Amino acid sequence: MGVLYNGAAGLGFDRELSMVDFPINQFLVGSDISPVEARAADFSAGLTDWQPATTDTGVRNPDKIRIEANGYEAASDQMNQLFLRNTWGDGLPVNPPTGERVEWILKGTELPRDLIIGKIMPKGGIATVETIAVSLAMAGGRPEYLPVLIAAVDAFLDPALEHDKLQATSGSTFPVIIVNGPIAKEIRLNSGFGLLGPDPQHPAGASIGRALRLLQQNVGGALAGVGTMAIFGGMRYTNAVFAEDEDGLPEGWRTVSEDRGGISRDVNSVTVYVGTGASNIVRRGVGKEEPMEEAEQSLRRVASYLGSSCVHYAQGWARGTPGALLIPRPVAMQLNNLGWTTKQSIKEFLWEHSKVPQSVVQETGLKQWIEAAAEPETIASANEAMWPITRTSEQIIVIVAGGAHPTHNFWMQAMSPAVICREIGTPANWDSLVADAELELGPGGDMCVI
């Protein structure tokens, strides 16, 4: 019901809706639906007699909250308690989004603070540059993170990504943001050991991802069990925000931004898709294999993970992605030396060896999901003897990232109807923001502080 109320708000009805409600068991396969017929009068009244109580239209700008207490610590405690009571937080303490802190964050952009980036569904709240800065302030972010967050929000709201569905779904979806370009190192975004966090040496990813999650909740209404029906949640407070290890790319290998958006690696950019989970896949052998044997066996293991009867693949089969494979740089170098000289050659191997036999497609009910898809190309693929997990091999995302160790690969499965790329714009004062970070956080780079 919360999802429907949010949906009404997103359509401009101020969370009003004429609704006839039933227990969830009513909608299970094989249930008795006669109670629906018995309430025909309620449906009739809702369709003919109901009128919304709200008559005013327009965007509301709530007043700022004033908190008075005996000292900063007490005020901060009061604020966090207030935020939790009003479901504005995420369960962890947030930084006070004071006017001073938000002004500091806004140094990270030259865009007008009232510029509308988009409407976050299903609730339909408006995300302005200032709204985004407030969320980043709450998440403990810094001004130099703001350009990446703005680009990520813009990509997240692209209609092709259908964020309104992922916001309300019962699946455990979360946006995955991959950053390419010089900005990744400038803001200390991790591409190596521990890139999915936590990593205090590279705090940018956690703050940016948490800020986007707060926007999804507070502006878009994705509140667990009320606005989003994600049964198990997305496992993350911070979504997934990391950089590609561009220094670890073998010669001739394209970056994710070049592959998916045609954006040069010299240009700062984000690539966004919708993830649903992840699997850590052992890559190495036990030491008895020849190098080529070990490499091919490891890729076949990855392909066996990909080639599951996953109904989420149908969502992005025609134009999206089944997911992203993270390969650490020593593995990329080894594969390159053994003949997989491009990312595309790896994608083609995985695509070919992850096809699902038609018998499995039918036995698992995957066929019904394929035939229920929105895209004609997806529906037409339902009877293929060996069903490919995506229309073309190019749609599989391969990322060189992770610590410089050859033991594992990492598969981040998707339910993503599209993959969206956006360039990142930086303000004229960018160099000074980066210099301030050097002073305040200490020297950047891959230093060990233990």
C-alpha positions in Angstrom: 0.0 0.0 0.0 2.9 2.3 0.7 4.2 1.8 -2.8 0.8 2.7 -4.2 0.6 5.8 -2.1 4.0 6.8 -3.3 3.0 6.1 -6.8 0.0 8.4 -6.4 2.3 11.1 -5.1 4.6 10.7 -8.0 1.6 11.3 -10.3 0.8 14.5 -8.4 -2.0 13.3 -6.1 -0.3 14.2 -2.9 -0.3 10.6 -1.6 -4.0 10.4 -2.0 -5.5 7.3 -3.6 -8.8 5.5 -3.7 -7.9 2.0 -2.6 -9.5 -1.3 -2.0 -7.2 -3.5 0.0 -6.9 -7.3 0.4 -4.5 -9.6 2.4 -1.4 -10.5 0.4 -2.5 -14.2 0.3 -5.2 -13.1 -2.0 -2.6 -12.7 -4.8 -0.7 -16.0 -4.4 -1.0 -18.5 -7.3 -4.1 -20.7 -6.9 -5.8 -18.6 -4.3 -9.5 -18.0 -4.1 -10.3 -14.6 -5.7 -14.1 -14.6 -4.9 -13.6 -12.0 -2.1 -12.6 -9.5 -4.9 -16.0 -10.0 -6.5 -17.7 -9.6 -3.2 -16.3 -6.1 -2.8 -17.5 -4.8 -6.2 -19.4 -2.0 -4.5 -16.1 -0.6 -3.1 -14.5 -0.6 -6.5 -17.6 1.2 -7.9 -17.5 3.8 -5.2 -13.8 4.4 -5.7 -14.2 4.9 -9.5 -17.3 7.1 -9.3 -17.6 8.9 -6.0 -14.0 9.4 -4.7 -12.5 12.9 -5.0 -9.0 14.1 -3.8 -9.0 16.4 -0.8 -6.0 18.3 -2.0 -6.7 21.3 -4.2 -3.3 23.1 -4.2 -0.5 22.2 -6.6 3.2 23.0 -6.8 6.5 22.1 -5.2 6.7 22.5 -1.4 9.7 24.0 0.2 9.7 22.9 3.9 11.0 25.3 6.5 14.4 24.6 8.1 14.4 22.9 11.4 15.9 24.6 14.5 17.4 22.5 17.2 18.4 24.0 20.6 20.4 22.0 23.1 23.1 22.4 25.7 26.1 22.0 23.5 26.9 20.6 20.0 26.9 17.0 21.1 23.5 17.2 22.7 22.2 19.1 19.6 23.6 16.4 17.3 22.0 13.7 19.4 18.6 15.4 19.2 19.0 15.9 15.5 19.7 12.2 14.9 16.8 11.1 17.1 14.5 13.5 15.2 15.7 12.2 11.9 15.1 8.6 12.9 11.6 9.4 14.3 10.8 11.0 10.9 12.5 8.2 8.9 15.0 10.7 7.3 18.1 8.8 8.3 19.3 5.3 7.4 19.9 3.8 10.8 23.4 5.2 11.2 24.3 8.6 12.6 24.2 11.3 10.0 26.1 14.6 9.9 24.0 17.7 10.6 23.1 19.2 7.2 23.4 22.8 8.5 23.3 25.7 6.2 27.0 26.2 6.6 27.8 22.6 5.8 25.6 22.6 2.7 27.2 25.8 1.5 30.6 24.1 1.8 29.4 21.1 -0.2 28.0 23.4 -2.9 31.5 24.7 -3.6 31.8 21.5 -5.6 29.6 22.8 -8.5 28.9 25.9 -10.5 25.3 24.8 -11.2 22.5 26.8 -9.7 21.4 25.4 -6.4 17.7 25.4 -7.5 18.5 23.6 -10.8 16.2 20.5 -11.1 18.1 17.3 -11.9 14.9 15.2 -11.9 12.0 13.7 -10.1 12.8 10.6 -8.0 10.0 8.0 -8.2 7.8 6.5 -7.0 7.1 9.3 -4.5 8.0 11.9 -7.1 10.1 14.2 -4.9 12.2 16.8 -6.8 16.0 16.5 -6.7 17.6 19.8 -7.1 21.4 20.6 -6.9 20.7 21.8 -3.3 18.8 18.6 -2.4 21.7 16.5 -3.6 24.1 18.7 -1.6 22.0 18.2 1.5 22.1 14.5 1.1 25.8 14.5 0.6 26.3 16.6 3.7 24.2 14.1 5.7 26.3 11.3 4.3 29.6 12.9 5.5 30.7 13.9 2.0 33.0 16.6 0.7 32.6 19.3 -2.0 34.9 17.4 -4.5 32.4 14.4 -4.3 29.5 16.5 -5.5 30.2 16.4 -9.3 30.3 12.6 -9.2 27.0 12.4 -7.2 25.2 14.9 -9.5 26.3 12.9 -12.6 25.2 9.6 -10.9 21.8 11.0 -9.9 21.3 12.3 -13.5 22.2 8.8 -14.9 20.0 7.0 -12.3 17.0 9.1 -13.4 17.4 8.4 -17.1 14.1 7.0 -18.2 15.7 4.0 -19.9 16.9 2.7 -16.5 13.3 2.6 -15.2 14.3 3.6 -11.7 10.7 3.9 -10.6 10.4 0.1 -10.9 13.7 -0.7 -9.1 12.8 1.7 -6.3 9.5 -0.2 -5.5 10.4 -3.8 -6.5 10.5 -6.7 -4.0 13.9 -7.6 -5.4 17.1 -6.5 -3.7 18.2 -3.9 -6.2 20.8 -1.2 -5.8 22.5 1.2 -8.3 26.2 0.4 -9.2 28.3 3.5 -10.1 31.6 3.0 -12.0 33.8 6.0 -12.4 36.4 6.5 -15.1 38.8 9.4 -15.8 41.3 11.4 -13.8 38.7 12.5 -11.2 38.8 9.0 -9.6 42.3 9.5 -8.2 41.7 13.2 -7.5 38.9 12.3 -5.0 40.6 9.1 -3.7 37.9 6.8 -5.1 39.0 3.2 -4.7 39.8 0.9 -7.6 42.0 -1.6 -5.7 42.0 -3.6 -2.5 38.6 -3.3 -0.7 37.0 -1.2 -3.4 33.5 -2.1 -2.2 34.4 -1.0 1.3 34.9 -0.3 4.0 38.1 1.6 3.3 39.0 4.7 5.4 41.9 5.5 3.0 39.4 6.0 0.2 36.2 7.4 1.8 34.6 8.9 -1.3 32.7 5.8 -2.5 30.9 5.3 0.8 29.8 8.9 1.1 28.6 9.2 -2.5 26.8 5.9 -2.4 25.2 6.7 1.0 24.1 10.1 -0.3 22.4 8.5 -3.3 20.7 6.0 -1.0 19.4 8.8 1.2 18.0 10.5 -1.9 16.3 7.3 -3.0 14.6 7.1 0.4 13.9 10.7 1.4 13.1 12.1 -2.0 12.0 9.0 -3.8 10.1 7.4 -1.0 12.0 4.1 -1.0 11.5 3.3 2.7 11.7 -0.4 3.6 8.3 -2.1 3.8 6.5 1.2 3.0 7.8 2.6 -0.2 10.0 -0.2 -1.4 9.0 -3.9 -1.2 12.6 -5.2 -1.3 12.0 -8.3 0.8 15.6 -8.6 1.9 16.9 -5.1 1.2 19.9 -4.2 -0.9 22.5 -5.4 1.6 24.1 -1.9 1.5 23.8 1.5 3.2 26.1 2.9 0.5 25.1 1.3 -2.8 28.3 0.5 -4.8 30.6 3.3 -6.0 34.1 2.6 -7.2 36.6 3.4 -10.0 38.0 1.2 -12.7 41.7 0.4 -12.3 42.8 2.2 -15.5 46.5 1.8 -14.7 45.9 -2.0 -14.6 44.3 -2.2 -18.1 46.5 -4.2 -20.5 47.4 -2.4 -23.7 44.5 -2.3 -26.1 41.8 -3.0 -23.4 39.0 -0.4 -23.4 37.6 1.3 -20.2 34.0 0.8 -19.2 33.2 4.3 -20.3 34.7 3.7 -23.7 32.8 0.4 -24.0 29.4 1.5 -22.8 29.3 5.2 -23.6 32.0 5.9 -26.2 33.5 8.3 -23.7 37.3 8.7 -23.7 39.2 7.6 -20.6 40.6 11.1 -20.4 37.1 12.4 -19.8 35.6 12.1 -16.3 32.4 9.9 -16.4 30.1 7.6 -14.5 28.5 4.4 -15.8 25.4 3.3 -13.9 23.5 0.0 -13.9 21.1 -1.7 -11.5 22.6 -4.6 -9.4 20.8 -7.3 -7.5 23.6 -9.2 -5.8 27.2 -10.5 -6.0 29.2 -13.6 -6.1 32.9 -14.0 -5.2 34.3 -16.6 -7.6 37.6 -18.3 -7.0 39.8 -17.8 -10.0 43.0 -19.6 -9.4 43.7 -23.3 -9.6 45.4 -25.4 -7.0 48.9 -25.1 -8.6 48.9 -28.3 -10.7 47.4 -26.7 -13.8 49.2 -25.3 -16.8 48.7 -21.5 -17.2 46.3 -21.8 -20.2 44.4 -24.6 -18.5 44.0 -22.6 -15.3 42.8 -19.5 -17.2 40.2 -21.3 -19.2 38.9 -23.3 -16.3 38.5 -20.1 -14.3 36.6 -18.4 -17.1 34.4 -21.5 -17.4 33.7 -21.3 -13.6 32.6 -17.7 -14.1 30.4 -18.7 -17.1 28.7 -21.3 -14.9 27.7 -18.6 -12.4 26.4 -16.5 -15.3 24.5 -19.3 -16.9 22.0 -19.7 -14.2 18.2 -19.7 -14.7 18.0 -16.0 -13.6 14.7 -14.4 -14.5 16.3 -10.9 -13.8 18.3 -11.3 -17.0 15.1 -11.0 -19.0 14.7 -7.4 -17.7 17.9 -6.2 -19.5 18.2 -8.9 -22.2 17.6 -6.7 -25.2 19.4 -3.4 -24.3 20.7 -3.7 -20.7 23.2 -5.9 -19.0 23.2 -9.2 -17.1 25.8 -7.8 -14.8 29.5 -6.8 -14.4 32.5 -9.0 -13.9 35.4 -7.5 -11.9 38.8 -8.8 -12.8 41.9 -7.7 -10.8 44.9 -6.4 -12.8 47.2 -9.5 -12.5 44.4 -11.7 -13.9 43.8 -9.2 -16.7 47.5 -9.2 -17.6 47.6 -13.0 -17.5 44.6 -13.4 -19.7 46.0 -10.8 -22.1 49.3 -12.7 -22.4 47.4 -15.9 -23.0 45.5 -14.6 -26.0 42.5 -12.8 -24.5 43.8 -9.5 -25.9 40.6 -7.5 -25.4 37.7 -7.3 -23.0 35.5 -8.2 -25.9 37.3 -11.6 -26.3 36.5 -12.4 -22.7 32.9 -11.3 -23.1 32.5 -13.6 -26.1 33.9 -16.5 -24.2 31.6 -15.9 -21.3 28.6 -15.3 -23.5 29.1 -18.5 -25.4 29.7 -20.7 -22.4 26.9 -19.3 -20.2 24.0 -20.2 -22.5 21.2 -22.0 -20.8 19.8 -25.2 -22.3 16.2 -25.0 -23.5 15.3 -27.9 -21.2 16.4 -25.8 -18.2 14.7 -22.7 -19.5 11.4 -24.7 -19.4 12.0 -26.8 -16.3 12.7 -23.7 -14.2 9.9 -21.5 -15.5 12.4 -19.1 -17.0 10.6 -19.3 -20.3 7.4 -17.7 -18.9 9.5 -14.8 -17.7 11.2 -14.4 -21.1 7.8 -14.4 -22.8 6.5 -11.8 -20.3 9.2 -9.3 -21.1 8.5 -6.0 -22.6 10.9 -6.1 -25.5 9.9 -8.1 -28.7 13.5 -9.3 -29.2 13.5 -10.8 -25.7 10.2 -12.6 -26.3 11.4 -14.0 -29.6 14.4 -15.6 -27.9 12.3 -17.8 -25.6 12.6 -21.0 -27.8 16.3 -20.9 -28.6 17.9 -24.3 -28.1 20.7 -22.6 -26.0 19.3 -19.4 -24.6 22.0 -16.7 -24.3 21.8 -14.6 -21.1 21.8 -11.4 -23.1 21.2 -10.5 -26.7 24.9 -9.8 -27.5 28.2 -10.5 -25.8 28.9 -6.7 -25.8 26.3 -6.2 -23.1 28.3 -8.1 -20.5 30.3 -5.5 -18.5 33.9 -6.4 -17.8 35.8 -4.1 -15.3 39.5 -4.3 -14.4 39.3 -3.5 -10.6 40.2 -5.0 -7.3 43.3 -5.5 -5.3 46.5 -6.7 -7.2 46.0 -10.3 -6.3 45.1 -13.2 -8.7 42.9 -15.3 -6.5 39.3 -14.2 -7.2 36.9 -12.6 -9.7 33.7 -10.9 -8.6 30.4 -11.2 -10.4 27.8 -8.4 -9.8 24.5 -9.6 -11.2 22.1 -7.1 -12.7 18.4 -6.5 -13.2 19.0 -3.6 -15.5 17.1 -2.6 -18.6 19.8 -0.2 -19.6 23.3 0.9 -18.8 23.6 4.7 -18.6 26.8 6.8 -19.0 27.2 10.5 -18.1 30.1 12.9 -18.2 31.2 14.5 -15.0 31.5 18.3 -14.9 33.9 20.0 -12.5 33.9 23.7 -11.4 36.6 26.3 -12.1 37.8 26.0 -8.5 38.4 22.3 -8.8 42.2 22.4 -8.3 41.7 24.3 -5.0 39.1 21.7 -3.8 41.6 18.9 -4.4 44.4 20.9 -2.7 42.1 21.4 0.3 41.5 17.7 0.5 45.2 17.1 0.5 45.6 19.4 3.5 42.6 18.1 5.4 42.8 14.4 4.7 46.6 14.0 4.3 48.4 12.9 1.1 46.5 10.8 -1.4 47.8 7.8 -3.2 48.3 4.1 -2.4 50.1 4.6 0.8 49.9 2.2 3.8 49.1 4.0 7.1 49.2 0.9 9.3 
